[in-house]
Amino acid sequence: MTGMPMIDTPSPNFDTRSLPISMLVLHYTGMPDAASAINWLASPESKVSAHYVVTEDGQVIHMVDEGDRAWHAGRSFWRGVTDINSASIGIEIVNPGHEWGYRPFPQTQMGSLIPLIHDIIQRHAITRGNIVGHSDIAPARKQDPGELFPWHQLARLRLALPRPTKNLMDPHWTDGGFMLALERFGYDIADPKAAVVAFQRRFRPELIDGEICGECRAILLALLLPKPRGDE
């Protein structure tokens, strides 16, 4: 358990893990306000939960013990793992989301999220490549935490993979070759366009069109190298 100050609001929605913790999944709540989201995650009727919630004013809500399997990922896949709930810690970040008025994540919120992430990944030895968004693990179903989430801020602190920006080179893969590379990186490519959109949302958020281009190919190639170089 982290030593950060937090509010205990237990959720009954958890069960037993069947895998060791190796991932951290970031979500947005996608509800009109924090109270609605926390109440829903704490309700037995919802059948969903998260280990933590971080509000826009920086409060950290603890809902499920890290040793237990929270129900936050749903049907998902990352790097060969299909029971993401068993393998991950889930953090819900309060934001109305695309349905209720998506907006930037305030620095007060990030100021609490960053040390929480740091603490979790240190204790569980989670690698940067396994710090992912909900849209990364469920590209056909989810958009969160979305294109406004400041992944670059985490990357500078080595809390997420950077967007590669240096020495980029287009490998000129065919579209099929790009999809195979995307699968090798970690994505579920069962819905190819959704997988490309999810990749763009994370690593090229200024243009999310689902089209495979030279820039996307160059970014993906750099990510597959041992040390992607970006804005760290």
C-alpha positions in Angstrom: 0.0 0.0 0.0 1.2 3.5 -0.8 2.1 5.9 1.9 0.3 8.8 0.2 -2.6 10.5 2.0 -5.8 9.2 0.6 -9.5 8.6 1.3 -10.7 5.1 1.8 -13.9 4.3 -0.1 -14.0 0.5 -0.4 -15.7 -1.1 -3.4 -17.1 -4.6 -3.1 -16.3 -5.3 -6.7 -13.2 -7.4 -6.7 -12.0 -11.0 -6.6 -8.7 -13.0 -6.5 -5.8 -12.4 -8.9 -4.6 -15.3 -11.0 -1.5 -13.5 -12.4 1.3 -11.4 -10.8 1.0 -7.6 -11.2 2.9 -6.5 -14.3 0.8 -3.6 -15.7 -0.7 -0.2 -14.8 -3.8 0.9 -16.6 -5.0 4.5 -16.7 -8.6 5.4 -17.3 -10.8 8.4 -17.2 -14.1 8.1 -15.3 -16.2 9.4 -18.2 -19.0 10.6 -15.9 -20.4 14.1 -15.2 -18.6 14.5 -11.9 -16.4 12.8 -9.3 -19.1 11.9 -6.9 -21.1 10.1 -9.5 -18.0 8.1 -10.6 -17.0 7.2 -7.1 -20.5 6.1 -6.1 -20.8 4.0 -9.3 -17.4 2.3 -8.6 -18.5 1.6 -5.0 -21.9 0.2 -6.0 -22.3 -3.6 -6.1 -24.7 -3.1 -9.0 -22.1 -1.6 -11.3 -19.8 -4.7 -11.4 -16.9 -2.3 -12.0 -14.2 -0.9 -9.8 -10.6 0.4 -9.7 -7.8 0.4 -7.2 -7.6 4.2 -7.1 -9.5 7.3 -8.2 -7.7 10.6 -8.6 -10.0 13.7 -8.5 -9.5 16.9 -10.4 -8.6 18.7 -7.1 -5.9 16.1 -6.4 -7.6 13.8 -3.9 -6.7 10.2 -4.1 -9.5 7.7 -3.3 -8.5 4.1 -2.4 -11.2 1.6 -3.4 -9.6 -1.9 -3.9 -6.5 -3.2 -2.2 -3.7 -3.8 -4.7 -3.4 -7.5 -3.8 -7.0 -8.0 -5.1 -8.3 -8.1 -8.7 -10.3 -4.9 -9.4 -12.8 -4.9 -12.3 -11.6 -2.0 -14.5 -10.3 -3.4 -17.8 -13.1 -5.5 -19.2 -12.4 -7.5 -22.4 -8.9 -6.4 -23.2 -5.5 -7.5 -24.4 -1.9 -6.3 -24.1 1.3 -8.1 -25.1 -0.3 -11.6 -24.9 -2.2 -11.0 -21.7 -6.0 -11.4 -21.9 -6.8 -11.3 -18.1 -5.6 -7.7 -17.7 -7.6 -7.3 -14.5 -5.5 -10.0 -12.9 -2.2 -8.6 -14.1 -2.8 -4.9 -13.5 -3.4 -2.0 -11.1 -6.2 0.3 -12.3 -6.4 4.0 -11.8 -9.5 6.0 -12.7 -8.7 9.7 -13.4 -11.7 12.0 -12.9 -12.6 13.6 -16.2 -16.1 13.8 -17.9 -14.7 12.1 -21.0 -15.8 12.4 -24.6 -19.4 11.9 -23.7 -19.8 14.6 -21.0 -17.4 17.4 -22.1 -13.8 16.1 -22.4 -11.3 18.6 -21.1 -7.6 18.8 -20.2 -6.4 17.2 -17.0 -5.5 19.9 -14.4 -2.0 20.1 -12.9 -3.4 19.7 -9.4 -4.7 16.3 -10.5 -1.4 15.4 -12.3 0.4 16.4 -9.1 -1.3 13.6 -7.2 -1.3 11.1 -10.1 2.4 11.3 -10.7 3.6 10.2 -7.3 0.9 7.6 -7.1 2.1 6.1 -10.4 5.7 6.3 -9.3 5.0 4.5 -6.0 3.0 1.7 -7.7 5.5 1.0 -10.4 8.5 1.0 -8.0 6.8 -1.5 -5.7 5.7 -3.8 -8.5 8.6 -3.3 -10.9 6.3 -2.4 -13.7 8.1 -1.4 -16.9 7.3 1.7 -18.9 6.0 -0.4 -21.8 3.3 -1.8 -19.5 2.0 1.6 -18.3 -1.0 1.9 -20.7 -4.3 3.6 -21.3 -7.6 1.8 -21.5 -7.7 2.5 -25.2 -4.4 0.7 -25.7 -5.7 -2.5 -24.2 -9.3 -2.3 -25.6 -8.9 -0.3 -28.9 -12.3 -1.3 -30.3 -14.2 -0.3 -27.2 -12.5 2.5 -25.4 -11.0 6.0 -25.9 -9.7 6.8 -22.5 -7.8 8.5 -21.0 -7.8 10.1 -24.4 -5.8 12.4 -26.6 -5.7 15.3 -24.0 -4.0 13.1 -21.4 -0.4 14.4 -20.9 1.6 11.2 -21.5 4.6 13.4 -22.3 4.6 14.6 -18.7 4.9 11.0 -17.5 7.5 10.2 -20.1 9.8 13.0 -18.9 9.8 11.3 -15.5 10.3 7.9 -17.0 6.8 6.9 -15.9 5.6 6.0 -19.5 7.2 5.4 -22.9 8.0 8.7 -24.7 6.7 9.6 -28.1 9.7 9.1 -30.3 10.9 12.3 -31.9 14.6 11.8 -32.7 16.2 10.0 -35.7 12.8 8.9 -37.0 13.0 6.9 -40.2 10.1 5.5 -42.3 10.6 1.7 -42.8 8.1 1.8 -45.6 6.2 -1.2 -44.4 3.1 -2.3 -46.2 -0.1 -1.7 -44.2 0.0 -5.4 -43.4 3.5 -5.1 -42.2 2.6 -2.1 -40.0 -0.2 -4.1 -38.4 2.1 -7.0 -37.6 4.6 -4.5 -36.0 1.7 -3.0 -34.0 0.8 -6.5 -32.8 4.4 -7.2 -31.9 4.4 -3.9 -29.9 1.4 -5.1 -27.9 -1.9 -4.1 -29.5 -4.8 -6.3 -30.3 -5.2 -5.9 -34.1 -8.5 -7.8 -34.5 -10.1 -4.5 -35.6 -7.2 -3.0 -37.6 -8.5 0.6 -37.9 -9.4 0.7 -34.2 -5.9 -0.4 -33.3 -4.4 2.3 -35.5 -6.6 4.9 -33.9 -5.6 3.8 -30.4 -1.9 4.0 -31.4 -2.4 7.5 -32.8 -4.4 8.6 -29.8 -1.4 7.6 -27.6 1.6 8.5 -29.7 0.4 11.0 -32.4 -2.7 12.7 -30.7 -2.7 15.8 -32.9 -4.1 13.7 -35.8 -6.2 10.7 -35.1 -7.5 9.6 -38.5 -6.9 5.8 -38.5 -4.7 6.1 -41.6 -1.3 4.4 -41.7 1.3 7.0 -42.8 5.0 7.4 -42.9 5.0 9.3 -39.6 3.1 6.5 -37.8 5.4 3.9 -39.3 8.5 5.8 -38.2 7.1 6.3 -34.6 6.2 2.6 -34.3 9.6 1.5 -35.6 11.3 3.7 -33.0 9.1 2.3 -30.3 10.2 -1.3 -31.2 13.9 -0.4 -30.8 15.5 -1.0 -27.3 15.5 2.7 -26.3 13.0 5.0 -28.1 14.2 8.6 -28.0 11.7 11.3 -27.3 10.9 14.3 -25.2 12.3 13.0 -22.0 
